Amino acid sequence: MEQFDVAVIGGGPGGYIAAIRCAQLGKRTALIESRDLGGTCLNRGCIPTKALLHTAELYDEVKNHGRELGLTGELGFDYGVLAGRKDSVVTKLRRGIEGLVRGRKITLVKGSAAFTSPGTLAVTDCAEAGGAKSGGERRVAEYRAADIIIATGSEPASVPVPGAELPAVLNSDGVLSLTAIPDSAVIIGGGVIGIEFATLFNSLGKKITIIEMLPGILNGMDQSVCAGMTKILAKRGVEIHTGAKLLEIKPSETGAACIYEEGGARREASGALVIMAAGRRPVSRNLNLAAAGVAETRGFITVDERMATNVPGIWAAGDVTGKIQLAHAASAQALAAAANIAGQNARMSYDIIPACVYTNPEIASVGMTETQVKEAGLPCKTGNFPAAGNGRSLIMNSTGGFVKLISHGETGEILGAHIMASRATDMIGEIALAMKAEATVEELAAVIHPHPTVNEMIMEAAHDVEGLCCHKG
């Protein structure tokens, strides 16, 4: 049985970051991963989706605004080439991670881990054990570690309805494996994943229907963002049904038909594909957590602010904790766990974690929504600036968004920010930094922003909090 200081289960943005940091802090570290390094985010999520969305946005821009920009000629796309480029981006980034792991002399163990006791793991089909025999017999190797970090992530969840197993029904993994694009799709779920897929296919000219059980799309985001994106998608021809309950999926001539209930009436929506985008569930059921005594709720591992579980020496980070299912949150949790293993005192705070949606225009937010501020009984002031008043946004033909800032009505502390604009995902970091530094909205307004840029809208919205925006009537 090989001994390590730290064993990390899972090679995603929580796991590989935890392993690298532990190695940097002088710990002999093993990283256990059954699939490719990079996890869901790199291989089956964030990166491939955004690679496809980038091309779709360019296509949509030239197709709809090419003539006014002075671009002429026929325009088409080859989805197979799009998919190939997506794969090449993923491969390049994955190889980079593999190089970083090797460079830190981390022992990479290929296989699936399960606890046999609080400090020991059995890894099936690991490379060190020689892999599976040709006859299909699996081999198991055992590892012991003083500290173990669980970072196994999450996987697509499904809606338990008749027909969910039909060939025309795909989850996000299946959609990202396509080499040809369907003419139409019904998307089950109007959250971040569903809305990004809707943007992708709609930008490439395909018919999209969204069925969302909740009263609106992008649940949890500021109401101004939800309303704004609903309006934009509807204008572009996306059919959105909210407050709608999926009842059944049936085969149809075109692919599949979704039977749902909306407003007390039974309705039907058909598409070549049905995309399940109804959330994610933790990957923990095969870890044998009971053998280690690790507490969990519905598969999500219970952790404190130090990322410690109820068992000394066992930690968790990322989606499997059920805190915030974002890659950058997973990495932050991993760094906190590694620091605490090394005897430091790191604690996670979830108040200032940006969230991004790669629609067109992009959406980004940080901190509290206006509804949350009011529910908390805090005095608040808001400032807004429309993208239509921003020169760079006008140049880029992206005038359908805004910047909204929420501040404490007495202290000026920035409580939240919500952006819908081109480059919103790049802009939100400025406000996250200001919030982390406990800057006031007045101080944010005093920052001289370059012109012409999209992020001037942040300054303009900050001025608007006090009704002093010069470019707003």
Secondary structure by P-SEA (a helix, b strand, c coil): cccccbbbccccaaaaaaaaaaaaaccbbbbbbcccccccccccccaaaaaaaaaaaaaaaaaccccccccccbbbbcaaaaaaaaaaaaaaaaaaaaaaaaaaccccccbbbbbccccbbbbcccccccccccccbbbbbbbbbcbbbbcccccccccccccccccccccaaaaaaccccccbbbbccccaaaaaaaaaaaaabbbbbbbbccccccccccaaaaaaaaaaaaaabbbbbccbbbcccccccccbbbbbbcccccccccccbbbbcccccccccccccccccccccccbbbbccccccccccbbbbcccccccccaaaaaaaaaaaaaaaacbbbbbbccbbbbbbbcccbbbbccccaaaaaaacccbbbbbbbccccaaaaaacccccbbbbbcccccccccbbbbbccccccaaaaaaaaaaacccaaaaaacccccccccaaaaaaaaaccccccccc
